Amino acid sequence: MSLLPGLKAAAAEHGVAVFPASVSGCSVIGGQPLSLAGTPFSFADDCEKNIPTYQERHLAAVRPDVVVWLSTWDRLDRLVNGRRESPTTIEGRRAFTSLIDEAATRLTSTGARLIILTMAPPAPSELVPDPPEDKTIDHMNRLLREYARAHADRVAVVDLAATLCPNGPPCPETIDGIRPRYRDGNHFESDTAGWMGRKVMPQVMAAGPGSGTQTIAAPAATTNASVGNRRH
């Protein structure tokens, strides 16, 4: 969600209009995310029940050619059919792969190509100067890459994490003289989202359909669906 203003601005520079469909705090994949204490967030049940229909409604209305997916909520341990699953365990990886497939199948159901953005670990910030290591991010990125390789006919990956962490974790606070996530280490700010958007959008477009009118839909950050048309 914090990337959306920059994504829209960068898209406009390429003749692409972006239409958001965001739900703060919800995952793209199913299941109910758990807090560090192991309890579902108060809004998790509503997200699980309503996000699929919400996304399907927007897909049907816009008929995108490309869907872009970025969700840091997806990496969290979650309840799946009443059982706690984690992307860091063998059994959990199976469950997460199934959830990824469900979401990817839904997001490509109208013929769109799916572009998944990898998630970056948090960077040092004003609120968290020394962020702790989060192994779930690496595990989830690995699952997303594996899924994309197995479904290359309709899914591709753009490595957002490599831009924010060019040498791997820990991510630097400053890149090219920019502090892209300076407040909390995770979210982009109004004065940095444009920098990130200009780096991401060309990669998204290169990974999308090769010609013709292009429509881009993006579940980004929390659950963002952004859509636009491009005439080559």
C-alpha positions in Angstrom: 0.0 0.0 0.0 2.8 2.4 0.8 4.4 1.7 -2.6 1.2 2.5 -4.5 1.7 6.3 -5.0 5.1 5.7 -6.5 3.8 2.9 -8.6 1.1 5.0 -10.0 3.4 7.9 -10.8 5.9 5.6 -12.5 3.2 3.9 -14.4 1.9 7.2 -15.7 5.3 7.9 -17.1 5.0 4.8 -19.2 1.4 5.5 -20.2 -0.1 3.1 -17.7 -3.1 4.0 -15.5 -3.1 2.3 -12.1 -6.4 1.4 -10.3 -5.9 0.3 -6.6 -8.0 -2.2 -4.7 -6.4 -2.3 -1.3 -7.4 -3.8 2.0 -5.1 -2.8 4.8 -3.8 -5.6 7.0 -4.9 -8.5 4.8 -2.8 -11.2 3.1 -3.0 -12.1 -0.5 -2.9 -15.8 0.4 -5.5 -17.6 2.6 -5.3 -18.7 6.2 -5.3 -16.4 9.3 -2.0 -14.7 10.1 -0.8 -15.1 13.7 0.8 -12.6 16.0 4.1 -13.4 17.7 2.0 -14.7 20.6 0.4 -17.2 18.3 -3.1 -15.8 18.2 -4.9 -14.6 15.0 -5.2 -10.9 14.5 -8.7 -9.5 15.2 -9.3 -8.9 11.5 -7.8 -12.1 10.2 -11.1 -14.0 9.9 -12.7 -11.2 7.9 -9.7 -11.0 5.6 -9.8 -14.8 5.0 -13.5 -14.8 4.2 -13.7 -11.7 2.1 -10.5 -11.1 0.2 -11.1 -13.8 -2.5 -14.5 -12.3 -3.4 -13.1 -8.8 -3.2 -10.2 -9.7 -5.6 -12.5 -11.6 -8.0 -14.8 -8.6 -8.2 -12.0 -6.2 -9.1 -10.5 -8.7 -11.6 -13.9 -9.1 -13.3 -14.4 -5.3 -13.5 -11.0 -4.4 -14.9 -9.9 -7.6 -16.8 -6.2 -7.0 -16.3 -3.4 -8.4 -18.4 -0.9 -8.3 -15.6 -1.3 -8.7 -11.8 1.5 -7.6 -9.5 1.7 -9.2 -6.1 3.6 -7.9 -3.1 2.4 -8.8 0.5 4.6 -8.8 3.6 1.6 -10.3 5.5 1.9 -13.5 3.5 5.1 -14.7 5.3 3.5 -14.9 8.7 2.7 -18.1 10.4 -1.0 -18.7 10.1 -4.0 -21.0 10.9 -4.9 -23.1 7.9 -7.9 -25.3 8.5 -7.4 -24.9 12.3 -3.7 -25.9 12.1 -0.7 -23.6 12.7 1.5 -23.6 9.6 4.9 -21.8 9.1 6.9 -21.3 5.9 10.0 -22.4 7.8 8.9 -26.0 8.2 8.6 -28.8 5.7 4.9 -29.4 6.4 4.3 -25.6 6.5 5.9 -25.1 3.1 3.5 -27.6 1.6 0.6 -25.7 3.1 2.0 -22.3 2.0 2.6 -23.6 -1.5 -1.0 -24.7 -1.7 -2.2 -21.3 -0.5 0.1 -19.6 -3.1 -1.4 -21.7 -5.8 -5.0 -20.9 -4.7 -4.2 -17.2 -4.8 -2.3 -17.3 -8.0 -5.0 -19.3 -9.7 -7.5 -16.7 -8.6 -5.5 -13.7 -9.7 -4.8 -15.2 -13.2 -8.4 -16.5 -13.6 -9.3 -13.8 -16.1 -6.2 -14.4 -18.2 -3.8 -12.1 -16.5 0.0 -12.8 -16.2 1.1 -12.7 -12.5 4.2 -10.8 -11.5 5.3 -11.5 -7.9 7.6 -9.0 -6.1 9.9 -10.5 -3.6 9.7 -9.0 -0.1 12.7 -7.3 1.5 13.8 -7.7 5.1 13.3 -4.5 7.2 16.0 -1.8 7.1 17.4 0.2 10.0 14.9 3.0 10.7 13.9 5.8 13.1 11.6 3.5 15.0 13.7 0.3 14.8 17.4 1.2 14.5 18.5 -2.5 14.7 15.7 -4.7 13.2 15.8 -8.4 14.2 16.4 -11.1 11.6 13.2 -12.5 10.1 13.8 -15.9 8.5 10.2 -16.1 7.3 11.0 -13.6 4.6 13.7 -15.6 3.0 11.6 -18.8 3.2 8.6 -17.1 1.7 10.6 -15.6 -1.1 12.0 -19.0 -1.9 8.5 -20.5 -2.1 7.3 -17.7 -4.4 10.3 -18.1 -6.7 9.8 -21.9 -6.8 6.2 -21.4 -7.7 7.0 -18.9 -10.4 9.6 -21.3 -12.0 7.0 -24.1 -11.9 4.4 -21.9 -13.6 6.5 -19.8 -15.9 3.8 -19.7 -18.5 1.7 -17.4 -16.3 3.9 -16.3 -13.4 7.2 -14.3 -13.1 9.2 -12.8 -10.3 10.6 -9.2 -10.0 13.3 -9.1 -7.3 12.3 -6.1 -5.2 14.4 -7.4 -2.4 17.5 -7.2 -4.5 17.0 -3.5 -5.0 16.5 -2.8 -1.3 19.1 -5.3 -0.1 21.7 -5.5 -2.9 24.2 -7.4 -0.8 21.6 -9.5 1.0 20.4 -9.0 4.6 20.8 -6.9 6.6 19.4 -4.3 4.3 21.2 -0.9 4.3 19.4 2.2 5.5 20.5 4.2 2.5 20.6 3.3 -1.2 21.8 5.7 -3.9 21.6 8.4 -1.3 17.9 7.6 -0.6 16.5 6.3 2.7 13.5 4.5 1.2 12.0 3.1 4.4 13.3 5.5 7.0 10.3 5.7 9.3 9.7 2.0 10.3 12.0 0.1 8.0 9.2 -1.6 6.2 6.9 1.0 4.6 7.8 3.5 1.9 7.1 7.1 2.6 5.4 9.7 0.4 8.8 11.2 -0.6 10.5 7.8 -1.3 7.7 5.7 -3.0 8.4 7.4 -6.3 12.0 6.3 -6.2 11.0 2.7 -5.7 8.2 2.9 -8.2 10.5 4.1 -11.0 12.8 1.1 -10.3 10.0 -1.5 -10.1 7.6 -0.5 -12.9 10.1 -1.0 -15.9 10.8 -4.5 -14.5 7.1 -5.3 -14.1 6.4 -4.2 -17.7 9.3 -6.2 -19.0 8.0 -9.3 -17.3 4.5 -8.8 -18.6 2.9 -9.5 -21.9 5.2 -8.6 -24.8 2.8 -6.5 -26.9 -0.6 -5.1 -27.3 -2.7 -3.2 -24.7 -1.5 -4.0 -21.2 -3.5 -3.8 -18.0 -1.7 -4.1 -14.8 -3.3 -5.1 -11.4 -1.1 -5.1 -8.3 -1.8 -6.6 -4.9 1.1 -4.6 -3.2 2.4 -4.2 0.3 -0.6 -5.4 2.3 -3.1 -6.3 -0.3 -3.0 -3.8 -3.2 -4.7 -4.4 -6.5 -3.6 -1.8 -9.1 -4.6 -1.9 -12.7 -3.7 0.1 -15.7 -3.7 0.2 -19.5 -0.7 0.7 -21.7 -0.6 1.2 -25.5 2.7 0.3 -27.1 
